[in-house]
Protein backbone atom coordinates (compact mmCIF):
# COMPACT_ATOMS: atom_id res chain seq x y z
CA UNK A 1 0.00 0.00 0.00
CA UNK A 2 1.32 3.44 -0.97
CA UNK A 3 0.82 6.49 1.17
CA UNK A 4 0.81 9.98 -0.30
CA UNK A 5 1.56 12.89 1.97
CA UNK A 6 0.27 16.30 0.92
CA UNK A 7 0.62 19.68 2.47
CA UNK A 8 -2.62 21.57 3.21
CA UNK A 9 -1.85 23.84 0.24
CA UNK A 10 -1.40 20.90 -2.12
CA UNK A 11 -4.65 19.35 -0.94
CA UNK A 12 -6.46 22.66 -1.41
CA UNK A 13 -5.07 22.96 -4.95
CA UNK A 14 -6.29 19.46 -5.82
CA UNK A 15 -9.76 20.15 -4.44
CA UNK A 16 -9.98 23.50 -6.28
CA UNK A 17 -8.93 21.87 -9.56
CA UNK A 18 -11.57 19.18 -9.15
CA UNK A 19 -14.25 21.76 -8.42
CA UNK A 20 -13.25 23.86 -11.44
CA UNK A 21 -13.33 20.81 -13.67
CA UNK A 22 -16.84 19.96 -12.47
CA UNK A 23 -18.06 23.51 -13.00
CA UNK A 24 -16.47 23.65 -16.44
CA UNK A 25 -18.16 20.40 -17.44
CA UNK A 26 -21.55 21.71 -16.34
CA UNK A 27 -20.94 25.03 -18.06
CA UNK A 28 -20.04 23.26 -21.32
CA UNK A 29 -23.47 21.58 -21.35
CA UNK A 30 -25.31 24.86 -20.67
CA UNK A 31 -28.08 25.48 -23.21
CA UNK A 32 -28.19 29.02 -24.62
CA UNK A 33 -30.98 30.86 -26.39
CA UNK A 34 -30.18 32.87 -29.50
CA UNK A 35 -30.05 36.05 -27.42
CA UNK A 36 -27.75 34.49 -24.82
CA UNK A 37 -25.45 33.20 -27.54
CA UNK A 38 -25.30 36.66 -29.13
CA UNK A 39 -24.45 38.16 -25.75
CA UNK A 40 -21.77 35.54 -25.09
CA UNK A 41 -20.10 36.20 -28.45
CA UNK A 42 -20.86 39.93 -28.44
CA UNK A 43 -22.39 39.77 -31.91
CA UNK A 44 -25.71 40.59 -33.56
CA UNK A 45 -28.39 38.02 -34.38
CA UNK A 46 -27.61 38.50 -38.08
CA UNK A 47 -23.96 37.60 -37.48
CA UNK A 48 -24.98 34.60 -35.37
CA UNK A 49 -27.18 33.30 -38.17
CA UNK A 50 -24.29 33.76 -40.62
CA UNK A 51 -22.09 31.72 -38.25
CA UNK A 52 -24.78 29.01 -38.21
CA UNK A 53 -24.71 28.94 -42.02
CA UNK A 54 -20.90 28.61 -41.79
CA UNK A 55 -21.15 25.60 -39.48
CA UNK A 56 -21.77 26.83 -35.93
CA UNK A 57 -23.59 23.94 -34.22
CA UNK A 58 -27.24 24.81 -33.64
CA UNK A 59 -30.20 22.83 -32.36
CA UNK A 60 -33.45 24.00 -33.95
CA UNK A 61 -36.65 23.81 -31.96
CA UNK A 62 -38.60 25.33 -34.87
CA UNK A 63 -37.94 27.45 -37.96
CA UNK A 64 -37.56 30.52 -35.76
CA UNK A 65 -36.18 29.13 -32.51
CA UNK A 66 -32.71 27.71 -32.00
CA UNK A 67 -30.65 26.61 -29.02
CA UNK A 68 -26.90 26.42 -28.67
CA UNK A 69 -24.68 24.41 -26.34
CA UNK A 70 -22.04 26.63 -24.77
CA UNK A 71 -19.36 23.96 -25.19
CA UNK A 72 -20.10 23.55 -28.90
CA UNK A 73 -20.11 27.32 -29.42
CA UNK A 74 -16.81 27.88 -27.64
CA UNK A 75 -15.18 24.91 -29.42
CA UNK A 76 -16.35 26.20 -32.82
CA UNK A 77 -15.07 29.72 -32.11
CA UNK A 78 -11.72 28.34 -30.90
CA UNK A 79 -11.37 26.21 -34.02
CA UNK A 80 -12.02 29.23 -36.25
CA UNK A 81 -9.61 31.39 -34.26
CA UNK A 82 -6.93 28.69 -34.41
CA UNK A 83 -7.41 28.22 -38.14
CA UNK A 84 -7.27 31.98 -38.80
CA UNK A 85 -4.00 32.37 -36.90
CA UNK A 86 -2.37 29.51 -38.81
CA UNK A 87 -3.46 30.51 -42.33
C-alpha positions in Angstrom: 0.0 0.0 0.0 1.3 3.4 -1.0 0.8 6.5 1.2 0.8 10.0 -0.3 1.6 12.9 2.0 0.3 16.3 0.9 0.6 19.7 2.5 -2.6 21.6 3.2 -1.8 23.8 0.2 -1.4 20.9 -2.1 -4.7 19.4 -0.9 -6.5 22.7 -1.4 -5.1 23.0 -5.0 -6.3 19.5 -5.8 -9.8 20.2 -4.4 -10.0 23.5 -6.3 -8.9 21.9 -9.6 -11.6 19.2 -9.2 -14.3 21.8 -8.4 -13.2 23.9 -11.4 -13.3 20.8 -13.7 -16.8 20.0 -12.5 -18.1 23.5 -13.0 -16.5 23.7 -16.4 -18.2 20.4 -17.4 -21.5 21.7 -16.3 -20.9 25.0 -18.1 -20.0 23.3 -21.3 -23.5 21.6 -21.4 -25.3 24.9 -20.7 -28.1 25.5 -23.2 -28.2 29.0 -24.6 -31.0 30.9 -26.4 -30.2 32.9 -29.5 -30.0 36.0 -27.4 -27.8 34.5 -24.8 -25.4 33.2 -27.5 -25.3 36.7 -29.1 -24.5 38.2 -25.7 -21.8 35.5 -25.1 -20.1 36.2 -28.5 -20.9 39.9 -28.4 -22.4 39.8 -31.9 -25.7 40.6 -33.6 -28.4 38.0 -34.4 -27.6 38.5 -38.1 -24.0 37.6 -37.5 -25.0 34.6 -35.4 -27.2 33.3 -38.2 -24.3 33.8 -40.6 -22.1 31.7 -38.3 -24.8 29.0 -38.2 -24.7 28.9 -42.0 -20.9 28.6 -41.8 -21.2 25.6 -39.5 -21.8 26.8 -35.9 -23.6 23.9 -34.2 -27.2 24.8 -33.6 -30.2 22.8 -32.4 -33.5 24.0 -34.0 -36.6 23.8 -32.0 -38.6 25.3 -34.9 -37.9 27.5 -38.0 -37.6 30.5 -35.8 -36.2 29.1 -32.5 -32.7 27.7 -32.0 -30.7 26.6 -29.0 -26.9 26.4 -28.7 -24.7 24.4 -26.3 -22.0 26.6 -24.8 -19.4 24.0 -25.2 -20.1 23.5 -28.9 -20.1 27.3 -29.4 -16.8 27.9 -27.6 -15.2 24.9 -29.4 -16.4 26.2 -32.8 -15.1 29.7 -32.1 -11.7 28.3 -30.9 -11.4 26.2 -34.0 -12.0 29.2 -36.2 -9.6 31.4 -34.3 -6.9 28.7 -34.4 -7.4 28.2 -38.1 -7.3 32.0 -38.8 -4.0 32.4 -36.9 -2.4 29.5 -38.8 -3.5 30.5 -42.3 
